[in-house]
Amino acid sequence: MSAEAQKVNGYDPDLWLVNAVELEGALQDYARRTENAIFAAHNNTFDWGFLEIYSAQCKVRLKMDYHRIDLCTYAKAVLDVKGYKLESYRLS
């Protein structure tokens, strides 16, 4: 991860050493909290790929609704209808 990405995301390796949760436990908690939820993310295909890979690896079944919302696409559609044209849909 680049230094800029670390800064944007508030990444601090020292905090990970103290506060990190094991992946399987984190996924079990996430699965419990998101049962029947609709997954929404800025680039949901990218993010969903990680969830699919690691939930399969840890044998954790995600019970979310099969629909997914891509927030970038949604934002573009809403802004286009309102007459706004952005040069970029990046989070920055």
C-alpha positions in Angstrom: 0.0 0.0 0.0 1.4 3.4 -1.0 2.1 6.0 1.7 -0.6 8.2 0.2 -3.2 5.3 0.4 -2.1 4.6 4.0 -2.6 8.2 5.0 -6.1 8.4 3.3 -7.2 5.1 5.0 -5.7 6.0 8.4 -3.4 2.9 8.3 -1.0 2.6 11.2 1.0 -0.7 11.3 1.5 -0.3 15.1 -2.3 -0.3 15.6 -2.6 -3.5 13.6 -0.2 -5.2 15.9 -2.3 -4.3 18.9 -5.9 -4.3 17.6 -5.9 -6.8 14.6 -8.6 -9.4 14.5 -8.1 -12.8 12.9 -9.6 -12.9 9.4 -12.0 -15.8 10.1 -13.4 -14.2 13.2 -13.8 -10.8 11.4 -15.6 -12.5 8.6 -17.9 -14.4 11.0 -18.8 -11.2 12.7 -19.3 -9.4 9.3 -21.6 -12.3 8.1 -23.7 -12.1 11.2 -24.0 -8.3 11.0 -24.9 -8.3 7.3 -27.4 -11.1 7.0 -30.1 -10.2 4.5 -28.3 -6.9 3.8 -27.6 -5.5 0.3 -23.8 -5.0 -0.3 -23.0 -1.4 -1.4 -19.6 -0.1 -2.1 -17.9 2.6 -4.3 -16.5 -0.1 -6.6 -18.5 -3.1 -5.4 -17.1 -5.7 -7.9 -13.6 -5.0 -6.6 -14.6 -5.2 -3.0 -16.9 -8.1 -3.4 -14.1 -10.1 -4.9 -12.1 -9.9 -1.7 -15.2 -11.0 0.3 -15.8 -14.0 -2.0 -12.2 -15.1 -1.9 -11.6 -14.8 1.8 -15.0 -16.1 2.9 -14.5 -19.2 0.8 -10.9 -19.6 2.2 -12.2 -19.3 5.8 -15.4 -21.4 5.1 -17.6 -18.5 6.3 -21.0 -18.3 4.5 -22.1 -14.7 3.7 -25.9 -14.5 3.9 -26.4 -11.2 2.2 -29.0 -10.5 -0.4 -27.8 -11.3 -3.9 -28.3 -7.8 -5.1 -25.4 -5.3 -4.9 -25.3 -1.6 -5.3 -22.4 0.1 -6.9 -22.3 3.6 -5.3 -20.2 5.1 -8.1 -22.7 4.0 -10.8 -25.6 5.2 -8.5 -24.0 8.6 -7.9 -23.3 9.1 -11.6 -26.9 8.3 -12.5 -28.3 10.6 -9.8 -26.0 13.4 -10.7 -26.6 13.0 -14.5 -30.3 13.3 -13.9 -29.8 16.5 -12.0 -27.6 17.9 -14.7 -24.2 17.6 -13.0 -21.2 16.4 -15.0 -18.2 15.4 -13.0 -14.8 14.9 -14.5 -14.0 12.0 -12.1 -16.0 9.8 -9.7 -12.9 9.0 -7.6 -13.4 9.2 -3.8 -10.7 11.9 -3.5 
